[in-house]
Amino acid sequence: MEATCQRCHEVLREADLYCPACGLPQLVYVESGPLPVGEGVAAREGDLAASLGGIAWRPALQAALILSIPAAVLSFSLLPIGLLWTVVAAAWAVSTYARRTRPVQLSTGTGARIGMVTGLFVGWLTVGLYGAGLWVSRFVLHQGSQWDALWQEQVEKSIERNQMVAQMGVANAQSAQLAQSLRAMMMSADWRAGLALSGLMVIAEFLVLLATIGGAMGARFFAPARRPGA
């Protein structure tokens, strides 16, 4: 049975995604069925995703998750090296995705999206590792008093630096009251937790940005391309 346009009923060829007469986009029906086991699954997913202008997310997520683990560990232990590895891991994830799915084409936008997902994995894992490390340091190694003393020292230095500015427009009594209020706020558990969380979020966002750049670089320079029909 010949396929026809839903609007003008022009006869369509099998490869037509748009009607050659009126230009109406046509619905594409993909027959569901079991896929072969092994690399053929990823290859067929890549072909289908490429034909529909998307990404085969199963192999993409697998590559992103596997390569994000060492990047997160390095970001937790050796931050500069971890930042560099995040870029490398994202580019490697894109290259791995391209080798497994063999898409007809792989744009820098697609690489950037896979890299962004890799960066999200790296960011989540890094934040989790930092949180676990702080918990172990305080409650298992009993180093909480040392962290508290260090934080109090930093708070006193910050108040001392800002006190001269505060004294310019207020009386000494008011300045002392402001310093006391500021000290109480900065020493509170809520303030410290919020400050630590915001710092971790900044690091995670920076990792996502680096991974997005790395994914675009991977699509541009390292991913193998396949000609249609190859």
Summary of the structure (lengths in Angstrom):
residues: 230
radius of gyration: 27.3
end to end distance: 29.6
largest distance: 91.6
contacts: 681
relative contact order: 0.13
helix: 71%
strand: 2%
